[in-house]
Structures are given as structure tokens and as C-alpha cells.
Amino acid sequence: MLLEVKDLKMYYEILGKGEVHAVDNVSFSLDKGETLGIVGESGCGKSSLAITILRLLPINGKIYGGEMLLNGEDILNMDLERFRREIRWKRISIVFQGAMNALNPVIKVGDQIAEAIMIHEKISKKEAMKRVIELLEMVGIDVSRATSYPFEFSGGMRQRAMIAMALALNPEILIADEPTTALDVIVQAQILKLIKDIQRKLKLSVILISHDISMVSELSDRIAVMYAGQIVELGNIVDVYVNPLHPYTKALLSSVPSIKEKRRKLKSIPGAPPNLLNPPSGCRFHLRCPFKIDLCAEKEPGFIRASKGHFVKCHRFEELRGVDFR
Amino acid sequence: MTSGKPVIEVVNLKKYFPVRAGLIDLIMRRPRLYIKAVDGVTFSIYEKEIFCLAGESGCGKTTTGRAILRLVEPTAGKVLFKGENVLEYDNVRLKEFRKKAQIIFQDPYESLHPRMSVYDIVEEPLRIHKIGDKKERLELVTKILEDVELKPPEEFLYRRPHELSGGQRQRVAIARALILNPEFIVADEPVSMLDMSIRAEILNLMLKLRDEHKLTYLFITHDLAVAKYICDRIGIMYLGKIFELGSVEEVIDNPYHPYTKALISAIPTPDPRVKIGEIPIKGEVSSPINVPSGCSFHPRCIYSMKICKEVEPKLIEVSKGHYVACHLHR
């Protein structure tokens, strides 16, 4: 097991109002060379989970408990300075949402990537540039473009450059948070392919975060479905798609149009996600769930193993096997 | 679906945006350059039909929608609304036309005034067109909020946009577009800023409103899965031109144009067992200032022939109601 996250809790403190339970008792593991997809609606805590793993929390973001082990080593309680030097970017790196707009507009792309390397490693500019050229080749950017400025790049190329930068220090884990938002379909498909190729080549572990279940399905080996700060279902991607157990997963799947299928009526999920300042009692989905019983409002379901590697947080999953949403 | 009368007929519509010339261009007397955002587009939308324009960013789909409503003035061509040329309307008749043709914008976080209440936002068109007194307007607003399923309406009337979720905001934008009882709506990417689960809700609402209010839509989207769900007919645009046009099932399940094929092959599906294969396309979109000669897609086309560089293909009917502009299909 490369990365193990257990009962991780990260809340945002809002002055005078309490805490926003953005990441609440989240547990999962990540193997070497594996891609784990994390899906959920906006505000479900998926990006908060990403910055918690990287310990890039804003000033009001506090870790309230849990464990985070990288190759067995505790990285949650590690001295932050040491984490910054040894873990972040070097072993776990990230491509942020909308990252393609994060390039410095007045520095040549190649120089920006070289700078990222030189901050972390004591090597000469010449050596760093050699590494930059390898990286650009790997992400499919013509080497001659290393001396271009970001505005001379298309959106897809800028995103490739950001991926190159995230890979600059040979990380073991790459977190990709909505890596293709704002990109056109064809460019999106090309970026997904690139991530897949690089992952195979470097035996990289990837955490792919998106609200788009189709995009996550394209790349992931396993999927974690997040709702209101918690993982409600986790399993092999085909298992979860063919045999979704949690009502929320069922609902998500029935709300997504597919280009390959015959037209069917899409079902939407009634209501809106709960306010995480004051999460509902019991199961957090019970207010929107068509299958709720009294127990759901009273007791929080555990994260139950339904079959090998397939976990679900629902009191009634056993009786609801095969039952469609609504 | 195409049995009704055409509500909108677009004939050879063009919109060129001039490129600002620099000082050196002026001194060198270089010719003025234009971005050909829309370059000769022709299609009709029939009563109660949902017609979709799809394509990648910069293909001219949004400009086409805006040009039809005269939110940008077209450079050339005709737009007929129930047989009358909208482009010849004077200001008085244009204002009348605006009652019948409305628009829903992409981003409900930007299209609603943050300091106006839901009531102010939805009532404003009534005030502009001097319809009803205060009491009647309140009734109309309440009714339309119910129609877009913001229930109970009293609870939403005096809220401001920041107190609403993305889906609720888009409902307010739809209510604003419907308050004047229009016949034709341009919906410009109305769900692309929304979460997956809310998309279904808004799409279903738009389908319901079409039946209840007898609406005709021009639906602009880059998402072919959404198009397949909601539209009756579709036009695929590339660099200001329509490459393929037909019923949505025909075009998506049986595409002819190499660009349409590439576009469809690039779309991921929710089924993890179905993967994206090779995408049959080369390079990146050409600049709309220097549109390639002949077929503008030829530098990216894997089937490109000599004729493609020289002659621009015309839209030709390949099967009933299915049109393609490609030299491979003649």
C-alpha cells in the first residue's frame, strides 16, 4: 500500500458559526501504479481532500484527526517544513483545477519548469533544462517550444506544461483535480490519454478528482463516490458502475447522459446537498434519499464491506441491491 | 418534429469581427483582417423544435445565437422570424421582437445582478415593456417562478442570487427569459456550468417548458451527450461553418463528416468498460483569421485529398434530412 488514509477529518473554522465538515472520516488507500477516481458534486469536499493530502490548507482549515501514511510513514503529523521539503511536489504532486491559468505570463515555459526543479534540487540550470526537455517530450510538447511564453500556447498545451511541472521531481503520486475543465472535448480526450500513458510509463499512482463520472470512468481502476464530506461508496470501477450500492451512486449514474446509449429519461436528485456547517444527523444523504427509513436519520451507517474491495455507507444496501433510483 | 412551420430561418448568415490593426499595420497599409466568426450559416428551426448548434470553443456557435437575436449585428445574410427579416427591423419592431425571442446565458453566476432580488430580476422585462401594473406583475412573476419549479415562490421572491444554488440561479434565468411569454429561446450552454446531477434537472425542466409554453429552442452546447438527450436536430459547426446537419440520432449514431466522427470518438462515456480509442484528427484548430483554403478542416483531416485544399465543399443531402459538407460524400 503506497498511501493509506484513515478516518481523516479536516474542518474549516468559520468565526462565530462553527466548523464546516468538509472532509469527515474519509478512509481509502492507494496502490502503486493505480488510479483512484473521486467523484461528487461541487462542495462535497473532493478538492478539500486533495489539499488536505498535500497539507496545503488555508489558515482556517484544521485537521481534526485521522492518519495519513505514505509507505507506512506518518505524513500527517510530520513537521510541516520537512513535509514541504521531502513530500510535497517530490513524492506527491498536484495539477490544480484551472491550473493552465496558473503559469507565470512573463516567464518562458521552459524556465518556469526549470525553476520548480532548481528550488527543490541543488542542480545547475543546464542540468535542469536537460530535465525540462525530457519532461516536455514526455507530455508531447515540441522541445523548441520551451522558449515560448504561456500566451503563445493553446489551452491544451498549457495544461500539458502544468502536468510536466507536476512531474518535474519524479513524484510517486499525482493528484489531478479536474484536470480538463475549460478544455474542449478533443483536447480533453488527448489530456486524459496523456495522463494514462504517463501513468503506465512511470508506474505513477494517480488520484483523479472530478464531478464528471464519465471522465473518471475513462481512467480509473477504482472509484470513490463522495457526498457531503464523506466517501459513501468505494470499489472497483466496473463493480460500482454495474452494481452501484449506495442510493446516491445510483442517482448520480442515472443523471448522466451517455452518447452511446439510446435516449432514456434522465433522473435528477431532488433537493440540494446539505450545509456542512451543520450536517444532517445519521446518514447525510437521508434528506434526499427515496429509500430512507427512520434508522437513517438516527444512526450514521458504517462503511460496510459489501464484497471484496467494495465498500458502502448505507443501512439498506443489501435489500436495495438491483433496485433503481426512484 | 419537422412537420411544423419554421419559426426561425437563417440564410447565409455571416458575422465578421474586425481585428484591431496596430500602428505598423497602418503604416505598412496592410489590408484589414477579419475574424470570420460565422461564415455563411444556413438552417431553419421549426415550431416546438429544439435545434442544437454544437462544436468546440471558437467555432461560432454562440455568435450565431447572438446574431439571430441581433445582440451582435450580423455582417450579412438573413434571419427570418416567422417569415419576416429580423435584420430589417427598426428599433420599435426590434423591441417587439425581443418580447418573442429571449436568451438564457451560460453562467448563472454572472448573468444575474448580485444586488437585485429574484423578484426584481424576473420583473425587469415586464417593466421595460410596460406590461401590467404592480399587482399584475407580482402575479406574473409568482406564476412563472412556479413554472420553473421554484416552489413556494414567496420563499424565493426576495432572495438575492448569492442565496441560491447554481441550479436555482439557472431557474431564475429561465424564469426571466419566459416572463414575456416568448416563442423562441436561445439557450447558450445553459447547463455547462452546473453539476452533473443538476444538469438533468434543468434539461428536464426545459423539456417540460417546451411543451407547456410551446417554445422553440436554439440550444447551443459543446457537449454532444447533452445534445443527444435534449435536441431534435443538430448542426455541427467548425470555424464558422456548418459541417453536418440532421436529426440528432442520425448525426450522432451515423456521422458522415470526419470532424463529427472525431468529435464523437473523443467523448467519454460513464461506462468504464467503454474506452476512448484513437481520435481520428491531426493538430489543433486553425486560426479564424487565416481560415485554410477549400475545406477549412483539411489540415486536420486524416482523409484530406487534393480537392479539399482547393474547393470548399457544399452542404449536400446524403440521406433524408441529413446534410454533410465533405468531398468524401457526394
Contacts between the chains, C-beta under 8 A, distances in Angstrom:
chain1	res1	chain2	res2	distance
A	41	B	195	4.6
A	41	B	196	7.4
A	41	B	197	5.8
A	41	B	198	7.8
A	42	B	166	7.6
A	42	B	195	5.4
A	154	B	284	5.7
A	156	B	284	7.2
A	184	B	56	4.1
A	184	B	57	5.7
A	184	B	222	6.7
A	185	B	56	6.8
A	185	B	222	6.5
A	185	B	223	7.7
A	185	B	224	7.6
A	185	B	263	6.3
A	185	B	266	4.8
A	185	B	267	6.0
A	186	B	56	6.8
A	186	B	262	6.4
A	186	B	263	6.7
A	186	B	266	4.6
A	186	B	279	6.1
A	186	B	281	6.3
A	188	B	266	7.1
A	189	B	265	7.8
A	189	B	266	3.7
A	189	B	267	7.6
A	189	B	268	7.3
A	189	B	276	5.2
A	189	B	279	5.6
A	190	B	266	8.0
A	190	B	279	7.0
A	192	B	268	7.2
A	192	B	276	7.0
A	193	B	276	7.2
A	211	B	195	5.5
A	211	B	196	5.7
A	212	B	196	6.4
A	212	B	268	7.8
A	213	B	196	6.6
A	213	B	270	5.2
A	214	B	225	7.6
A	214	B	267	7.7
A	214	B	268	4.2
A	214	B	269	5.6
A	214	B	270	4.7
A	215	B	268	5.3
A	217	B	268	6.6
A	217	B	269	7.1
A	217	B	270	5.5
A	217	B	271	6.6
A	217	B	272	4.1
A	218	B	268	4.2
A	218	B	272	7.6
A	218	B	275	6.5
A	218	B	276	6.2
A	220	B	272	7.2
A	237	B	272	4.3
A	238	B	272	5.3
A	238	B	273	6.2
A	241	B	270	6.9
A	241	B	271	6.3
A	241	B	272	5.3
A	241	B	273	7.8
A	251	B	197	6.8
A	252	B	196	6.8
A	252	B	197	6.2
A	253	B	270	6.4
A	255	B	196	5.9
A	255	B	197	4.8
A	255	B	199	7.1
A	255	B	200	4.0
A	256	B	196	5.7
A	256	B	200	7.8
A	256	B	225	7.9
A	256	B	270	4.8
A	257	B	200	7.7
A	257	B	225	4.3
A	257	B	226	5.9
A	257	B	228	6.6
A	257	B	229	4.2
A	258	B	225	6.0
A	258	B	269	4.9
A	258	B	270	5.5
A	258	B	271	6.9
A	259	B	224	5.6
A	259	B	225	4.5
A	259	B	228	5.7
A	259	B	252	6.3
A	259	B	264	6.6
A	259	B	267	5.1
A	259	B	269	6.4
A	260	B	269	5.0
A	260	B	271	7.1
A	260	B	274	6.2
A	263	B	228	6.7
A	263	B	229	6.3
A	263	B	249	7.9
A	265	B	204	7.7
A	266	B	199	8.0
A	266	B	200	3.8
A	266	B	203	6.6
A	266	B	204	6.6
A	266	B	229	6.4
A	267	B	200	6.4
A	268	B	197	6.2
A	268	B	198	7.0
A	268	B	200	4.1
A	268	B	201	3.6
A	268	B	204	6.4
A	269	B	197	4.7
A	269	B	201	7.9
A	272	B	165	5.1
A	272	B	167	7.4
